[in-house]
């Protein structure tokens, strides 16, 4: 199967300091890849580089999405091509509801309210919160569930999820994980999940686990690597 995401030798700096130092990884359609590592290892920078967020400067390497040069695309073109970024700290957008944001992203209005409410119910997000401006006065966990609602309506090719599990209680984690697993099965969604904890990965079982340290992938393995990291920590990889 042709790769969905292919990252080769990715090097990037922030403010003149190198954060990513030759990252390599490949994600195929329908695969879940976890990126774990200590604080400051470059996990969020990797997510931001892939999405084209301002700040990091790419100094070497290549990234393709469905065989197309990701760095030749503006951020909105990457989104149109099927890349979704779930932010670690989803921002408030006053004056714009979730449905309005999705409509502006090109989702047809026909049936949109019903789809949004159905998915919101599946992830345990109160449908009354959907009438508010996007993420305004929502808790951290509610914002993360709202990210998953948007993901499932947009149906991207690749979801880069930066700590999607932070702020979720046990029940919310279970419903979010089940919804993401269903998306993988339904439309071959590829997931790159950045996380600190194995609790997400016991429910959303990863195809591969990558350990990021000092800006590069220093180890990878199957889902059993999560147990090793939770038992022994990162010392052996630093």
N, C-alpha and C positions, 0 to 999 in steps of 0.2 A: 504493500500500500504506500502511495506517495505521501511524503511528510506534509502535515498541515502547517506546522511551524518548524523552521530549521534555523538555529542560531549557531554561528560558527565564529569563534575567536572574538566575541564581542568585548570591546574595551570602551569604557566611558569614564568621564571625569565630571566632577561637580566643583565649581569654584577653583579649578586648577588642580584639584586632588583626585587622583585616580581611584575610582570606587569599584568598577568592574574591570577585571584583568584577564580577559580571554575566556569568556563563558561559552561553553558548547552544550547544546541540548537539542533534542528532536522530539516533537510531539506529533503523533499521527491522529487522524480522526477517530473519535470514540475513546481516546485514552485520557486518563487522569494522571497528571504528573504533579507531585508535591515538591515544593522547594522549601527546605528547612535550613536553619543556621542561626548562629548567635546574632545578637543585636549588632548593627553596623557592618554586616557582612555583604550588603549590597542587594538584598532581596527586593526592597521597595524601589530602589533605583532601577533594577532590572524591569520591573513592571512599568515604571514611568518611561523608560527608553522604548519599550515595545509599543506603548500607546502614543508616544510622541509628546508627552507632557514637557512644558518648558523647564529648563534647568540643566539636566544632564547634557553633556556634549559627547557624542560618539566620536572616538578617535581611531577606531580600527574595528574590523570584523564585518560580517554580513548577517542579515536576517531576512528570511523570506516567509511569506504567508501564501499558501497554495501556489508556491513557486514564483511569486511576484516579489520584487524588491520592496520590502516594507519601508526602507528609508527614502524611497522615491515618492512616498505618499505623505501628504499632510495628515494631521491627526484625524480630521473628519473623513478623509478618504480611507484611512485605516479602519475606521468604524464602519463605513459603507462596505468595505471589503470583507467585513465579518469579524472584526476584533472588538471585544467588549472588555473594558476595564472596570472591575469592581473595586472602588476606592477603599483604602484603609479607614479613611475618615470622610464619608460622603458629605458633601456640602449642602447647605440650604440654598434653595432657589426661590426667593420671594416672588409671588405673583404668577407662578407657573405650576400647575398641578402635574401629577404624574402622567395623567392621560394627555395633557397638552404637550408635555415634553416628548412623549412617544409619538404623538401626531406630527410634531415638528421634525422628528427623526425619520419620518416617512412611513409610519405604520398607518394603514388605511383606517378611517374612522368607523367603518361598518363593523359592528360587533366588538369594537375596542373596549367599551366600558364593561361588557360582560366578561371578556377575556381577562382584563386587569383584576376584576373582583374575584373571579374564579381562582386565579393564581394567588392572589392575596390571601384568600381563605386557606389555600393549601399550605402556605408557609406561616399561617397564624398571624397575619397582619390584619388588624381591624379595618374593615372596608370604610368605616367612617373617616379614617385617617387619610384616605385617598382624596377627600374633598379639600384637604389643606394644600397650601403651596408645598412644592416638593421638599420633603425632609424638614420643614419648618416645625419646630417644637416637638420633633420626634426624638425618642431615646436612641442611643447607639444601636441597640438591637433592632429597633423598628426600622432604622435607616438601612441596616444590612438586609433585612427582609425585603425592603422596598427595592434594593439593588437587584435581588433575585427575581422579583416581579418584573422589573424592566428587562432583565436578561431573557426571561422566558417568553415575553411578548416579542422581543426583537429577534430571538432565535439566531444568535451569531454563530459563526464557525468555531471561534476560539474565545474562551472566557479566561481572562487573567484576573484572578481573585486575590486581592491583597488583604489577608487576614479576615476573610469573610466570616470566620467563626467568632471573632472578638465581639463581646457584648451580647452574645446569644446565650440564653439559659438552656437547660437540658432539653426541654420540649421544642424550643425554637431550633436548636441545632439539629434535632432529629428530623423535623419537617423540612428545613432548608436542605439538609443532606439528601433526603429522599427525593426532593424536587430536582436537585442537581443530577442525581443518579438517573432519574427518569429522563432528563434532557439528554444525557449521554446515550442512553439506550434508544431514545426516540429519533433524534436527528444527528447522531454521531458527533455531538458536541465534544470538542477537545477542551480540556481544562488544565490550566497551570495554576495550582493553588499554593499560595504562599502562606505558611502558617508556622506558629511556634509549638503547637501542641498536637498530640496524637489523637485527641478526642474526635476531631473532625474526620481523621483518616481511618478511624475504626468504623465509621458509618459510610463515608465516601471513599471506598477502598482504592488506593492509587495503583496505577499500572507500574510506575517507577517513582522512586524517591531520590531527590538530589540534595546533597549537602553542600551549601554555599558557605565558603569561609575565605576571608581576605580577597573577596571579589572574584573567586573562581569556583567551579564545581570540583570539590576535592574527593567526593565519593558519591556513588549512586548504587541503588539496589532495588529489590522489590519491597513490598509492604512490610516485611519483617524488619527492615532497617529502622522503621519508626520505633519499634520496641527497643532496639539497641540504643537509639538516641535518648529515649525517655529513661532508660535504665542507667546509661553510662555518661550521658551528656556529650558535649562536643570536644572535650579535651583531646581525644585521640585524633581529631581531624584538624587541630590547630597547629 
